[in-house]
Amino acid sequence: MKFPVTVCHGEDGYFIAECPIIPGCISQGETENEALKNIREAIKP
């Protein structure tokens, strides 16, 4: 199953990843790839 994810660069230097269709599903990482890896873990059932 695929979920939409947005990634932006936060003020603190970290990348923030969010899955807008799952309320409160937000993660971050030092790199964009790390943020994407972390959001995948947050989305897993």
Residue frames relative to the residue before (quaternion, step in Angstrom):
aa qw qx qy qz dx dy dz
M 1.0000 0.0000 0.0000 0.0000 0.00 0.00 0.00
K 0.2501 -0.7778 0.5602 0.1363 3.58 -0.97 0.84
F 0.1394 -0.7737 0.6160 0.0499 3.54 -1.08 0.84
P 0.4556 -0.6628 0.5044 0.3142 3.61 -1.00 0.70
V 0.0491 -0.7872 0.6147 -0.0048 3.55 -1.03 0.86
T 0.1570 -0.7583 0.6240 0.1044 3.55 -1.03 0.80
V 0.1164 -0.7721 0.6218 0.0599 3.56 -1.12 0.70
C 0.0562 0.7799 -0.6220 0.0414 3.56 -0.94 0.91
H 0.4965 -0.6387 0.5035 0.3035 3.53 -1.30 0.39
G 0.3138 -0.7859 0.5095 0.1561 3.56 -0.59 1.16
E 0.6742 -0.5135 0.3646 0.3859 3.55 -1.30 0.34
D 0.6931 0.4837 -0.2712 0.4605 3.58 1.12 -0.65
G 0.6334 -0.5583 0.3272 0.4244 3.60 1.28 0.14
Y 0.6053 0.5428 -0.3571 0.4598 3.58 1.25 -0.21
F 0.4190 -0.6489 0.5624 0.2952 3.54 -1.30 0.34
I 0.2085 -0.7778 0.5860 0.0904 3.55 -0.97 0.93
A 0.1069 -0.7811 0.6145 0.0287 3.56 -0.83 1.06
E 0.0121 -0.8026 0.5953 -0.0363 3.55 -0.97 0.92
C 0.2306 -0.7234 0.6341 0.1465 3.54 -1.13 0.76
P 0.2882 -0.8328 0.4439 0.1624 3.60 -0.03 1.29
I 0.6674 0.5006 -0.3318 0.4403 3.64 1.08 -0.38
I 0.6798 0.3734 -0.2854 0.5631 3.60 1.30 -0.02
P 0.3791 -0.7585 0.4763 0.2324 3.62 -0.27 1.20
G 0.8418 0.1794 -0.1544 0.4852 3.57 -0.90 0.99
C 0.5244 0.6336 -0.4167 0.3871 3.60 1.24 0.07
I 0.2425 0.7537 -0.5505 0.2648 3.54 0.04 1.40
S 0.0239 0.7795 -0.6256 0.0210 3.55 -1.09 0.74
Q 0.1945 -0.7780 0.5839 0.1268 3.57 -1.28 0.09
G 0.0222 -0.7880 0.6147 0.0259 3.53 -1.33 0.19
E 0.6119 -0.5630 0.4092 0.3758 3.56 -1.24 0.39
T 0.7575 0.1975 -0.1289 0.6087 3.58 1.21 -0.53
E 0.6485 -0.5054 0.3824 0.4217 3.57 -1.25 0.30
N 0.6473 0.5233 -0.3168 0.4549 3.59 0.99 -0.83
E 0.6515 0.5031 -0.3185 0.4700 3.58 0.98 -0.79
A 0.6322 0.5222 -0.3304 0.4675 3.60 1.01 -0.77
L 0.6567 0.5006 -0.3088 0.4720 3.60 0.99 -0.81
K 0.6282 0.5229 -0.3319 0.4709 3.58 1.02 -0.78
N 0.6826 0.4961 -0.2856 0.4543 3.57 0.92 -0.92
I 0.6569 0.4900 -0.3294 0.4689 3.63 0.97 -0.74
R 0.5870 0.5533 -0.3771 0.4550 3.61 1.07 -0.59
E 0.6500 0.5053 -0.3103 0.4753 3.58 0.99 -0.83
A 0.6610 0.5109 -0.3082 0.4551 3.59 1.00 -0.80
I 0.6680 0.5078 -0.2921 0.4588 3.60 1.10 -0.69
K 0.5446 0.6450 -0.4064 0.3497 3.60 1.06 -0.65
P 0.4540 -0.6948 0.4850 0.2755 3.59 -0.95 0.87
